[in-house]
Amino acid sequence: MRTAECLTAALLVLAFSADARPVAAGMLSGADAMSSSIMQHNQTSFSGLSARLRLKPAPGLDGFEVMPGLEYWRTTTTVPIYDIRSQRRDATLGIDARYRFQTGGWSPYLGGGFAIHFLSSEIQAPMLGVPSESKSIMKGGLDALGGLSFPLAGAFESFLEVKYHAVSDYEQLKLSWGLAFNMK
């Protein structure tokens, strides 16, 4: 299955498996969108995008949030003189839990979770005898994150985050900047 098809299937599963009653009862605490610089094991850095929801697991657990999310990156490299083109992609479906420390103004947070990575690599090098090859795999792995959020205006805040994905042979470190919308 191609990455776009996997991504679509994952979104549909997430959308149709969610129970609307908890969200209607005030479980949804916000939504985040972010841009990331990704450093993958033995690779140069590249950019990615992600989005996630923030859910409060229970009324009495102030500071704790559960965050289902979707992350995506793609990088392409070309070497025209040798007619080489390569492309790598990762669509990640994950869930994290974090604790936001209650402070005035800026709020640091720590968390972790689990994610499934839909990884794909393609190469075209006809001059080297490789007209077109591709490989797709799916791997799961734990992740750890930490960050700092700071208020902007009204329900909006901005945040900086560091996230490490422990995926065997594909470890990733992500430095992200994001925009958050908080439900009140």
ChimeraX commands (.cxc) that place a marker at each C-alpha (Angstrom):
marker #1 position 0.00,0.00,0.00 radius 0.5
marker #1 position 1.33,3.46,-0.83 radius 0.5
marker #1 position 1.94,5.99,1.93 radius 0.5
marker #1 position -1.02,8.18,0.93 radius 0.5
marker #1 position -3.36,5.17,1.05 radius 0.5
marker #1 position -1.99,4.13,4.47 radius 0.5
marker #1 position -2.40,7.68,5.72 radius 0.5
marker #1 position -6.00,7.85,4.48 radius 0.5
marker #1 position -6.83,4.46,5.99 radius 0.5
marker #1 position -5.33,5.48,9.34 radius 0.5
marker #1 position -7.32,8.72,9.40 radius 0.5
marker #1 position -10.55,6.89,8.60 radius 0.5
marker #1 position -9.93,4.33,11.35 radius 0.5
marker #1 position -9.20,7.13,13.81 radius 0.5
marker #1 position -12.28,9.13,12.76 radius 0.5
marker #1 position -14.74,6.23,12.86 radius 0.5
marker #1 position -13.39,4.63,16.03 radius 0.5
marker #1 position -13.64,7.81,18.11 radius 0.5
marker #1 position -16.60,7.94,20.48 radius 0.5
marker #1 position -18.33,11.31,20.05 radius 0.5
marker #1 position -19.85,11.32,23.57 radius 0.5
marker #1 position -16.61,12.04,25.52 radius 0.5
marker #1 position -15.70,14.88,23.15 radius 0.5
marker #1 position -19.15,16.39,23.55 radius 0.5
marker #1 position -18.80,16.09,27.34 radius 0.5
marker #1 position -15.75,18.37,27.32 radius 0.5
marker #1 position -12.93,15.84,26.89 radius 0.5
marker #1 position -11.38,17.76,23.95 radius 0.5
marker #1 position -8.99,20.34,25.41 radius 0.5
marker #1 position -7.34,21.61,22.23 radius 0.5
marker #1 position -5.63,21.01,18.89 radius 0.5
marker #1 position -2.05,21.56,17.76 radius 0.5
marker #1 position -0.38,22.00,14.38 radius 0.5
marker #1 position 3.39,22.04,14.00 radius 0.5
marker #1 position 6.33,22.13,11.67 radius 0.5
marker #1 position 9.39,20.00,12.45 radius 0.5
marker #1 position 13.03,19.64,11.57 radius 0.5
marker #1 position 13.75,15.92,11.59 radius 0.5
marker #1 position 17.09,14.21,12.05 radius 0.5
marker #1 position 16.88,10.51,11.19 radius 0.5
marker #1 position 19.58,7.93,11.93 radius 0.5
marker #1 position 22.41,8.25,9.32 radius 0.5
marker #1 position 20.54,10.96,7.35 radius 0.5
marker #1 position 20.63,14.73,6.97 radius 0.5
marker #1 position 17.85,16.86,8.43 radius 0.5
marker #1 position 14.60,17.60,6.59 radius 0.5
marker #1 position 11.18,19.10,7.34 radius 0.5
marker #1 position 7.85,17.61,8.29 radius 0.5
marker #1 position 4.33,18.56,9.39 radius 0.5
marker #1 position 2.06,17.19,12.08 radius 0.5
marker #1 position -1.27,17.72,13.79 radius 0.5
marker #1 position -2.76,16.35,16.98 radius 0.5
marker #1 position -5.75,16.64,19.28 radius 0.5
marker #1 position -5.42,17.10,23.03 radius 0.5
marker #1 position -7.84,15.21,25.26 radius 0.5
marker #1 position -8.32,15.38,29.04 radius 0.5
marker #1 position -8.51,11.77,30.31 radius 0.5
marker #1 position -10.48,12.66,33.48 radius 0.5
marker #1 position -11.76,15.82,35.19 radius 0.5
marker #1 position -9.57,15.40,38.30 radius 0.5
marker #1 position -6.27,14.96,36.43 radius 0.5
marker #1 position -5.26,18.58,35.87 radius 0.5
marker #1 position -2.14,18.92,33.75 radius 0.5
marker #1 position -2.45,15.48,32.08 radius 0.5
marker #1 position -3.42,15.23,28.42 radius 0.5
marker #1 position -3.68,12.37,25.93 radius 0.5
marker #1 position -2.72,13.37,22.38 radius 0.5
marker #1 position -3.57,11.26,19.31 radius 0.5
marker #1 position -1.74,12.64,16.30 radius 0.5
marker #1 position -0.49,12.30,12.77 radius 0.5
marker #1 position 3.01,13.21,11.56 radius 0.5
marker #1 position 4.33,13.25,7.98 radius 0.5
marker #1 position 7.62,13.98,6.27 radius 0.5
marker #1 position 9.06,13.38,2.81 radius 0.5
marker #1 position 12.51,14.07,1.45 radius 0.5
marker #1 position 13.79,13.82,-2.11 radius 0.5
marker #1 position 17.39,13.78,-3.31 radius 0.5
marker #1 position 18.57,14.04,-6.91 radius 0.5
marker #1 position 22.01,13.68,-8.48 radius 0.5
marker #1 position 21.44,14.80,-12.10 radius 0.5
marker #1 position 24.91,13.94,-13.42 radius 0.5
marker #1 position 24.31,10.23,-12.57 radius 0.5
marker #1 position 20.53,10.35,-13.18 radius 0.5
marker #1 position 19.81,9.28,-9.58 radius 0.5
marker #1 position 16.61,10.18,-7.72 radius 0.5
marker #1 position 15.68,8.93,-4.27 radius 0.5
marker #1 position 12.71,9.63,-2.06 radius 0.5
marker #1 position 11.94,8.66,1.55 radius 0.5
marker #1 position 8.66,9.15,3.42 radius 0.5
marker #1 position 7.20,8.49,6.85 radius 0.5
marker #1 position 3.55,8.81,7.81 radius 0.5
marker #1 position 3.24,8.28,11.57 radius 0.5
marker #1 position 0.09,7.57,13.54 radius 0.5
marker #1 position 0.67,7.83,17.27 radius 0.5
marker #1 position -0.67,8.57,20.69 radius 0.5
marker #1 position 1.18,10.39,23.45 radius 0.5
marker #1 position 0.43,11.35,27.03 radius 0.5
marker #1 position 1.98,14.41,28.63 radius 0.5
marker #1 position 1.98,16.33,31.87 radius 0.5
marker #1 position 2.01,20.14,31.77 radius 0.5
marker #1 position 3.59,21.68,34.84 radius 0.5
marker #1 position 1.38,24.43,36.20 radius 0.5
marker #1 position 3.30,27.71,36.19 radius 0.5
marker #1 position 2.44,31.32,35.51 radius 0.5
marker #1 position 2.81,32.16,31.82 radius 0.5
marker #1 position 5.16,29.64,30.19 radius 0.5
marker #1 position 4.37,25.96,30.80 radius 0.5
marker #1 position 6.99,23.22,30.48 radius 0.5
marker #1 position 5.79,19.67,29.76 radius 0.5
marker #1 position 7.09,16.09,29.52 radius 0.5
marker #1 position 5.54,13.01,27.99 radius 0.5
marker #1 position 5.83,9.85,25.99 radius 0.5
marker #1 position 3.87,7.42,23.88 radius 0.5
marker #1 position 3.76,4.93,21.06 radius 0.5
marker #1 position 3.61,5.40,17.29 radius 0.5
marker #1 position 3.29,3.30,14.16 radius 0.5
marker #1 position 5.53,4.47,11.31 radius 0.5
marker #1 position 4.62,3.78,7.67 radius 0.5
marker #1 position 8.07,4.10,6.09 radius 0.5
marker #1 position 8.73,4.10,2.36 radius 0.5
marker #1 position 11.91,4.42,0.24 radius 0.5
marker #1 position 12.20,4.67,-3.54 radius 0.5
marker #1 position 15.21,4.96,-5.81 radius 0.5
marker #1 position 15.64,5.44,-9.56 radius 0.5
marker #1 position 19.15,5.11,-10.97 radius 0.5
marker #1 position 18.87,3.80,-14.56 radius 0.5
marker #1 position 22.52,4.55,-15.39 radius 0.5
marker #1 position 23.54,2.27,-12.50 radius 0.5
marker #1 position 21.19,-0.56,-13.49 radius 0.5
marker #1 position 18.39,0.31,-11.05 radius 0.5
marker #1 position 15.44,1.54,-13.14 radius 0.5
marker #1 position 13.09,1.76,-10.17 radius 0.5
marker #1 position 13.10,0.08,-6.76 radius 0.5
marker #1 position 10.93,0.69,-3.72 radius 0.5
marker #1 position 10.52,-0.68,-0.21 radius 0.5
marker #1 position 7.77,-0.02,2.29 radius 0.5
marker #1 position 7.67,-1.19,5.88 radius 0.5
marker #1 position 5.60,-0.56,8.98 radius 0.5
marker #1 position 7.35,-0.28,12.36 radius 0.5
marker #1 position 6.17,0.59,15.82 radius 0.5
marker #1 position 8.18,2.33,18.48 radius 0.5
marker #1 position 8.11,4.27,21.71 radius 0.5
marker #1 position 8.69,8.00,21.84 radius 0.5
marker #1 position 9.57,10.62,24.44 radius 0.5
marker #1 position 8.87,14.33,24.27 radius 0.5
marker #1 position 9.45,17.53,26.15 radius 0.5
marker #1 position 8.57,21.10,25.44 radius 0.5
marker #1 position 7.66,24.57,26.50 radius 0.5
marker #1 position 4.40,26.35,25.66 radius 0.5
marker #1 position 3.76,30.05,26.03 radius 0.5
marker #1 position 0.54,32.06,25.68 radius 0.5
marker #1 position -0.16,34.27,22.68 radius 0.5
marker #1 position -3.62,35.86,22.53 radius 0.5
marker #1 position -6.95,34.50,23.69 radius 0.5
marker #1 position -7.18,30.73,23.23 radius 0.5
marker #1 position -3.95,30.52,21.21 radius 0.5
marker #1 position -0.50,29.61,22.40 radius 0.5
marker #1 position 2.78,28.70,20.75 radius 0.5
marker #1 position 5.18,25.94,21.73 radius 0.5
marker #1 position 8.63,24.48,21.12 radius 0.5
marker #1 position 9.04,20.72,21.40 radius 0.5
marker #1 position 11.72,18.03,21.18 radius 0.5
marker #1 position 10.56,14.50,20.41 radius 0.5
marker #1 position 12.58,11.30,20.08 radius 0.5
marker #1 position 11.16,8.28,18.22 radius 0.5
marker #1 position 12.90,5.00,19.19 radius 0.5
marker #1 position 12.25,3.06,15.99 radius 0.5
marker #1 position 14.86,0.36,15.32 radius 0.5
marker #1 position 17.11,1.33,12.37 radius 0.5
marker #1 position 15.02,4.52,11.84 radius 0.5
marker #1 position 15.50,6.54,15.05 radius 0.5
marker #1 position 14.30,10.12,14.68 radius 0.5
marker #1 position 14.82,13.31,16.65 radius 0.5
marker #1 position 12.31,16.07,15.89 radius 0.5
marker #1 position 12.64,19.74,16.81 radius 0.5
marker #1 position 9.23,21.36,16.39 radius 0.5
marker #1 position 7.56,24.73,16.57 radius 0.5
marker #1 position 3.78,24.76,16.79 radius 0.5
marker #1 position 0.59,26.69,17.24 radius 0.5
marker #1 position -2.02,25.46,19.71 radius 0.5
marker #1 position -5.72,26.27,20.07 radius 0.5
marker #1 position -7.15,25.66,23.55 radius 0.5
marker #1 position -10.80,24.85,24.22 radius 0.5
marker #1 position -12.22,26.59,27.26 radius 0.5
marker link #1:1,2 radius 0.2
marker link #1:2,3 radius 0.2
marker link #1:3,4 radius 0.2
marker link #1:4,5 radius 0.2
marker link #1:5,6 radius 0.2
marker link #1:6,7 radius 0.2
marker link #1:7,8 radius 0.2
marker link #1:8,9 radius 0.2
marker link #1:9,10 radius 0.2
marker link #1:10,11 radius 0.2
marker link #1:11,12 radius 0.2
marker link #1:12,13 radius 0.2
marker link #1:13,14 radius 0.2
marker link #1:14,15 radius 0.2
marker link #1:15,16 radius 0.2
marker link #1:16,17 radius 0.2
marker link #1:17,18 radius 0.2
marker link #1:18,19 radius 0.2
marker link #1:19,20 radius 0.2
marker link #1:20,21 radius 0.2
marker link #1:21,22 radius 0.2
marker link #1:22,23 radius 0.2
marker link #1:23,24 radius 0.2
marker link #1:24,25 radius 0.2
marker link #1:25,26 radius 0.2
marker link #1:26,27 radius 0.2
marker link #1:27,28 radius 0.2
marker link #1:28,29 radius 0.2
marker link #1:29,30 radius 0.2
marker link #1:30,31 radius 0.2
marker link #1:31,32 radius 0.2
marker link #1:32,33 radius 0.2
marker link #1:33,34 radius 0.2
marker link #1:34,35 radius 0.2
marker link #1:35,36 radius 0.2
marker link #1:36,37 radius 0.2
marker link #1:37,38 radius 0.2
marker link #1:38,39 radius 0.2
marker link #1:39,40 radius 0.2
marker link #1:40,41 radius 0.2
marker link #1:41,42 radius 0.2
marker link #1:42,43 radius 0.2
marker link #1:43,44 radius 0.2
marker link #1:44,45 radius 0.2
marker link #1:45,46 radius 0.2
marker link #1:46,47 radius 0.2
marker link #1:47,48 radius 0.2
marker link #1:48,49 radius 0.2
marker link #1:49,50 radius 0.2
marker link #1:50,51 radius 0.2
marker link #1:51,52 radius 0.2
marker link #1:52,53 radius 0.2
marker link #1:53,54 radius 0.2
marker link #1:54,55 radius 0.2
marker link #1:55,56 radius 0.2
marker link #1:56,57 radius 0.2
marker link #1:57,58 radius 0.2
marker link #1:58,59 radius 0.2
marker link #1:59,60 radius 0.2
marker link #1:60,61 radius 0.2
marker link #1:61,62 radius 0.2
marker link #1:62,63 radius 0.2
marker link #1:63,64 radius 0.2
marker link #1:64,65 radius 0.2
marker link #1:65,66 radius 0.2
marker link #1:66,67 radius 0.2
marker link #1:67,68 radius 0.2
marker link #1:68,69 radius 0.2
marker link #1:69,70 radius 0.2
marker link #1:70,71 radius 0.2
marker link #1:71,72 radius 0.2
marker link #1:72,73 radius 0.2
marker link #1:73,74 radius 0.2
marker link #1:74,75 radius 0.2
marker link #1:75,76 radius 0.2
marker link #1:76,77 radius 0.2
marker link #1:77,78 radius 0.2
marker link #1:78,79 radius 0.2
marker link #1:79,80 radius 0.2
marker link #1:80,81 radius 0.2
marker link #1:81,82 radius 0.2
marker link #1:82,83 radius 0.2
marker link #1:83,84 radius 0.2
marker link #1:84,85 radius 0.2
marker link #1:85,86 radius 0.2
marker link #1:86,87 radius 0.2
marker link #1:87,88 radius 0.2
marker link #1:88,89 radius 0.2
marker link #1:89,90 radius 0.2
marker link #1:90,91 radius 0.2
marker link #1:91,92 radius 0.2
marker link #1:92,93 radius 0.2
marker link #1:93,94 radius 0.2
marker link #1:94,95 radius 0.2
marker link #1:95,96 radius 0.2
marker link #1:96,97 radius 0.2
marker link #1:97,98 radius 0.2
marker link #1:98,99 radius 0.2
marker link #1:99,100 radius 0.2
marker link #1:100,101 radius 0.2
marker link #1:101,102 radius 0.2
marker link #1:102,103 radius 0.2
marker link #1:103,104 radius 0.2
marker link #1:104,105 radius 0.2
marker link #1:105,106 radius 0.2
marker link #1:106,107 radius 0.2
marker link #1:107,108 radius 0.2
marker link #1:108,109 radius 0.2
marker link #1:109,110 radius 0.2
marker link #1:110,111 radius 0.2
marker link #1:111,112 radius 0.2
marker link #1:112,113 radius 0.2
marker link #1:113,114 radius 0.2
marker link #1:114,115 radius 0.2
marker link #1:115,116 radius 0.2
marker link #1:116,117 radius 0.2
marker link #1:117,118 radius 0.2
marker link #1:118,119 radius 0.2
marker link #1:119,120 radius 0.2
marker link #1:120,121 radius 0.2
marker link #1:121,122 radius 0.2
marker link #1:122,123 radius 0.2
marker link #1:123,124 radius 0.2
marker link #1:124,125 radius 0.2
marker link #1:125,126 radius 0.2
marker link #1:126,127 radius 0.2
marker link #1:127,128 radius 0.2
marker link #1:128,129 radius 0.2
marker link #1:129,130 radius 0.2
marker link #1:130,131 radius 0.2
marker link #1:131,132 radius 0.2
marker link #1:132,133 radius 0.2
marker link #1:133,134 radius 0.2
marker link #1:134,135 radius 0.2
marker link #1:135,136 radius 0.2
marker link #1:136,137 radius 0.2
marker link #1:137,138 radius 0.2
marker link #1:138,139 radius 0.2
marker link #1:139,140 radius 0.2
marker link #1:140,141 radius 0.2
marker link #1:141,142 radius 0.2
marker link #1:142,143 radius 0.2
marker link #1:143,144 radius 0.2
marker link #1:144,145 radius 0.2
marker link #1:145,146 radius 0.2
marker link #1:146,147 radius 0.2
marker link #1:147,148 radius 0.2
marker link #1:148,149 radius 0.2
marker link #1:149,150 radius 0.2
marker link #1:150,151 radius 0.2
marker link #1:151,152 radius 0.2
marker link #1:152,153 radius 0.2
marker link #1:153,154 radius 0.2
marker link #1:154,155 radius 0.2
marker link #1:155,156 radius 0.2
marker link #1:156,157 radius 0.2
marker link #1:157,158 radius 0.2
marker link #1:158,159 radius 0.2
marker link #1:159,160 radius 0.2
marker link #1:160,161 radius 0.2
marker link #1:161,162 radius 0.2
marker link #1:162,163 radius 0.2
marker link #1:163,164 radius 0.2
marker link #1:164,165 radius 0.2
marker link #1:165,166 radius 0.2
marker link #1:166,167 radius 0.2
marker link #1:167,168 radius 0.2
marker link #1:168,169 radius 0.2
marker link #1:169,170 radius 0.2
marker link #1:170,171 radius 0.2
marker link #1:171,172 radius 0.2
marker link #1:172,173 radius 0.2
marker link #1:173,174 radius 0.2
marker link #1:174,175 radius 0.2
marker link #1:175,176 radius 0.2
marker link #1:176,177 radius 0.2
marker link #1:177,178 radius 0.2
marker link #1:178,179 radius 0.2
marker link #1:179,180 radius 0.2
marker link #1:180,181 radius 0.2
marker link #1:181,182 radius 0.2
marker link #1:182,183 radius 0.2
marker link #1:183,184 radius 0.2
view
